[in-house]
Structures are given as C-alpha cells and as structure tokens.
C-alpha cells in the first residue's frame, strides 16, 4: 500500500472517505482481515486492530510526504534550545539519521509487536 500510494501521496486523505468504493482498498482490507483472523483476532478486537493498522499506514504515509524527517521541520526542531526542549531537540537531531524505510518499518514493527502481545 505504501509503495502504491507513494507515487500519488495526494490521494491519502481520500482513502478514509472512499475506502468502501475502491476495489484495491477493499482487497487490501480483506487481506489484512484474513491475516488478523488467522492470528486469532475476532469481533471488535479485529475491528480495532484493522483500524490501528490502517491509521498507522495512512498517518505514516502522510508524514513521509508532508513532514519528512529529512525536511526543514526536523532541522528547525533540532535547532531548538536544549534547555527549553531537551527531548525534542535531541530527538530531532537523531531523526536526521532515520531514512523513510527505517521509519516506516520500525513503526510498523512496534505496532505489530503490540498487536501480538494483545492477542495473547
């Protein structure tokens, strides 16, 4: 999904609104629901897991294209006063070393690990 949308990031805000009209989105959703079902998610837990995965994917894609870690916003935050914003300035400095693939894959890994724990 990330790769397909990456070429057309302007469509990201349209996904939630038109998710029921796009055959591609419907097939992606069906596939994810099948994986969740096989992992033991059912009922409302499967609903919440699906929405969490969709929210992560959509949000991560928007951040990658509208506020990339390699962008001027990260530079501005890394230059903030460490006395006033110690965590933000240090994290923004570290963020310069994180590429888009590492950012997306790392966040997805954290989410999937959380889902795995919640299914126990």
QUIVENBEL-V213473 format. One record per residue. N is the residue number from 1. RES is the residue in one letter. PHI is phi in radians with two decimals (NA if undefined). PSI is psi in whole degrees, 0 to 359 (999 if undefined). D_FIRST is the distance of its C-alpha to the first C-alpha in Angstrom with 1 decimal. Layout:
# QUIVENBEL-V213473
n = [N;N]
res = [RES;RES]
phi = [PHI;PHI]
psi = [PSI;PSI]
d_first = [D_FIRST;D_FIRST]
This chain:
# QUIVENBEL-V213473
n = [1;2;3;4;5;6;7;8;9;10;11;12;13;14;15;16;17;18;19;20;21;22;23;24;25;26;27;28;29;30;31;32;33;34;35;36;37;38;39;40;41;42;43;44;45;46;47;48;49;50;51;52;53;54;55;56;57;58;59;60;61;62;63;64;65;66;67;68;69;70;71;72;73;74;75;76;77;78;79;80;81;82;83;84;85;86;87;88;89;90;91;92;93;94;95;96;97;98;99;100;101;102;103;104;105;106;107;108;109;110;111;112;113;114;115;116;117;118;119;120]
res = [X;X;X;X;X;X;X;X;X;X;X;X;X;X;X;X;X;X;X;X;X;X;X;X;X;X;X;X;X;X;X;X;X;X;X;X;X;X;X;X;X;X;X;X;X;X;X;X;X;X;X;X;X;X;X;X;X;X;X;X;X;X;X;X;X;X;X;X;X;X;X;X;X;X;X;X;X;X;X;X;X;X;X;X;X;X;X;X;X;X;X;X;X;X;X;X;X;X;X;X;X;X;X;X;X;X;X;X;X;X;X;X;X;X;X;X;X;X;X;X]
phi = [NA;-1.05;-1.15;-1.10;-1.38;-0.95;-1.32;-2.46;-1.08;-1.17;-1.41;-0.94;-1.10;-1.41;-0.99;-1.11;-1.26;-2.01;-1.06;-1.50;-1.89;-1.71;-1.01;-1.15;-1.15;-1.09;-1.18;-1.04;-1.10;-1.07;-1.10;-1.10;-1.09;-1.11;-1.11;-1.10;-1.08;-1.11;-1.47;1.72;-1.47;-2.49;0.98;-1.18;-1.13;-1.20;-1.01;-1.15;-1.10;-1.05;-1.13;-1.13;-1.14;-1.14;-1.09;-1.09;-1.05;-1.12;-1.12;-1.13;-1.15;-1.10;-1.08;-1.06;-1.68;-1.75;-2.54;-1.13;-1.07;-1.47;-1.56;-1.18;-1.11;-1.14;-1.03;-1.10;-1.22;-1.21;-1.58;-1.17;-1.11;-1.11;-1.24;-1.57;-2.29;-1.08;-1.29;-1.16;-1.16;-1.19;-1.17;-1.12;-1.11;-1.14;-1.09;-1.08;-1.63;-1.80;-1.41;-1.04;-1.17;-1.12;-1.12;-1.15;-1.11;-1.13;-1.16;-1.11;-1.05;-1.06;-1.12;-1.12;-1.10;-1.13;-1.14;-1.10;-1.16;-1.26;-1.54;-1.26]
psi = [316;317;315;318;333;327;344;62;341;343;347;313;340;340;308;325;323;21;334;355;347;116;324;315;320;319;319;314;317;318;314;318;323;318;316;318;316;332;1;6;132;163;222;333;323;321;310;319;315;313;324;316;317;316;319;309;311;314;317;320;319;315;319;323;330;336;60;150;336;3;181;333;319;318;315;317;327;339;3;158;121;337;323;325;65;317;317;314;320;318;320;323;316;327;335;339;0;118;167;320;317;322;309;309;321;317;318;320;316;316;314;322;320;321;321;319;320;343;351;999]
d_first = [0.0;3.8;5.5;5.2;6.1;8.2;10.6;11.2;11.1;13.9;11.9;10.5;14.0;13.9;11.1;13.7;16.4;15.2;12.9;15.8;16.1;12.8;13.0;9.3;8.6;11.8;10.9;7.8;10.5;13.2;11.8;11.4;14.8;16.3;15.5;16.9;19.9;20.6;20.7;23.3;21.7;23.4;24.4;23.8;22.5;19.6;19.0;19.2;16.9;14.1;14.8;14.9;11.5;10.1;12.5;11.7;8.0;9.3;12.4;11.4;9.4;12.6;14.9;13.6;14.3;17.1;18.9;18.1;20.4;21.9;23.0;26.3;25.7;25.5;28.7;30.4;29.7;30.9;34.1;34.9;38.1;37.8;40.6;38.9;35.2;35.6;32.2;30.2;31.9;31.6;27.9;27.1;29.2;27.3;23.9;24.8;24.4;20.8;18.3;14.7;13.4;16.2;15.6;12.0;12.9;16.2;15.2;12.9;15.9;18.2;16.5;16.3;19.9;20.9;19.6;21.5;24.6;24.4;24.3;27.5]
